[in-house]
Amino acid sequence: MGGIRHVLRPAPPPAPANSRGKKKRHVPDPIKANPESAAQQLRLFIERLERMDEEIRGMQDDRKDVLNEAKANGYDTKTIGTILKLRQLDPNNRMEAEALLETYKASLGIE
């Protein structure tokens, strides 16, 4: 009965922080270096991101409205979503994916 014998070994010592001999680059903390300016800059970044998030929410609402309008006119929204995805693909990749789908459907007897 052969087998593998597991022997516990101590973990290797941790490597030194700068094992390659590179100097660690000192990056000054902007908040400590200039607290007034850094706080203002941080606040501006956050406000810009908040405005962008609000714009995204508005566009998402607009997108839902367009899909609801299409649905009210009798169009299938899932198919519209599929068409949108296909239009984003490179034409060669799209043709390859469609050919592969047809191959799989034929092999499974789906038509």
C-alpha positions as CSV (number, residue, x, y, z in Angstrom):
1,M,0.0,0.0,0.0
2,G,1.9,2.9,-1.3
3,G,0.9,6.4,-0.5
4,I,2.0,9.9,-0.1
5,R,3.4,10.9,3.2
6,H,2.5,14.4,4.2
7,V,5.2,16.1,6.3
8,L,4.4,19.5,7.9
9,R,7.2,22.0,7.3
10,P,7.5,25.4,8.8
11,A,6.5,28.3,6.5
12,P,9.3,30.1,4.7
13,P,10.4,33.4,6.2
14,P,8.7,36.5,4.7
15,A,10.6,38.2,1.9
16,P,12.0,41.6,2.7
17,A,9.7,44.5,1.6
18,N,12.2,45.8,-1.1
19,S,13.7,42.6,-2.2
20,R,14.6,44.0,-5.7
21,G,16.5,46.9,-4.3
22,K,14.1,49.5,-5.7
23,K,13.5,52.5,-3.6
24,K,10.0,52.9,-2.5
25,R,8.5,56.0,-4.1
26,H,7.2,58.5,-1.5
27,V,3.8,59.9,-2.5
28,P,2.8,62.8,-0.3
29,D,-0.7,62.6,1.3
30,P,-2.6,65.5,-0.3
31,I,-4.8,65.9,2.6
32,K,-1.9,66.3,5.1
33,A,0.1,68.5,2.7
34,N,-2.6,71.0,1.9
35,P,-5.8,70.2,3.8
36,E,-7.9,73.1,2.4
37,S,-7.1,72.4,-1.2
38,A,-7.3,68.7,-0.9
39,A,-10.6,68.7,0.8
40,Q,-12.0,71.0,-1.8
41,Q,-10.6,68.9,-4.6
42,L,-12.1,65.7,-3.1
43,R,-15.4,67.4,-2.7
44,L,-15.4,68.4,-6.4
45,F,-14.6,64.8,-7.4
46,I,-17.4,63.5,-5.4
47,E,-19.9,66.1,-6.7
48,R,-18.9,65.3,-10.3
49,L,-19.4,61.6,-9.7
50,E,-22.8,62.3,-8.0
51,R,-23.9,64.4,-11.1
52,M,-22.7,61.6,-13.4
53,D,-24.7,59.0,-11.4
54,E,-27.8,61.2,-11.6
55,E,-27.3,61.5,-15.4
56,I,-27.0,57.7,-15.6
57,R,-30.2,57.2,-13.7
58,G,-31.9,59.7,-16.0
59,M,-30.7,57.9,-19.1
60,Q,-31.8,54.5,-17.6
61,D,-35.2,55.9,-17.0
62,D,-35.3,57.2,-20.6
63,R,-34.2,53.8,-21.9
64,K,-37.0,52.1,-19.9
65,D,-39.5,54.6,-21.4
66,V,-38.4,53.8,-24.9
67,L,-38.6,50.0,-24.3
68,N,-42.1,50.5,-22.8
69,E,-43.1,52.5,-25.8
70,A,-41.9,49.8,-28.1
71,K,-43.7,47.1,-26.1
72,A,-46.9,49.2,-26.2
73,N,-46.6,49.2,-30.0
74,G,-46.4,45.4,-30.1
75,Y,-42.6,44.8,-30.2
76,D,-40.9,42.2,-28.1
77,T,-38.4,43.9,-25.8
78,K,-36.2,40.8,-25.3
79,T,-35.7,40.5,-29.0
80,I,-34.9,44.2,-29.2
81,G,-32.3,43.7,-26.5
82,T,-30.8,40.8,-28.5
83,I,-30.7,43.0,-31.6
84,L,-28.9,45.7,-29.6
85,K,-26.3,43.2,-28.4
86,L,-25.8,41.8,-31.9
87,R,-25.3,45.3,-33.4
88,Q,-22.6,46.0,-30.9
89,L,-20.5,43.0,-32.1
90,D,-18.0,43.1,-34.8
91,P,-19.6,41.8,-38.0
92,N,-17.1,38.9,-38.3
93,N,-17.7,37.9,-34.7
94,R,-21.4,38.2,-35.2
95,M,-21.4,36.0,-38.3
96,E,-19.2,33.4,-36.4
97,A,-21.6,33.4,-33.4
98,E,-24.6,33.0,-35.6
99,A,-23.0,30.1,-37.6
100,L,-22.1,28.4,-34.3
101,L,-25.7,28.9,-33.0
102,E,-27.1,27.4,-36.2
103,T,-24.7,24.4,-35.9
104,Y,-25.7,23.8,-32.3
105,K,-29.4,24.1,-33.2
106,A,-29.1,21.6,-36.1
107,S,-27.2,19.1,-33.9
108,L,-30.0,19.3,-31.3
109,G,-32.8,19.1,-33.8
110,I,-34.0,22.6,-33.1
111,E,-35.4,24.6,-36.0
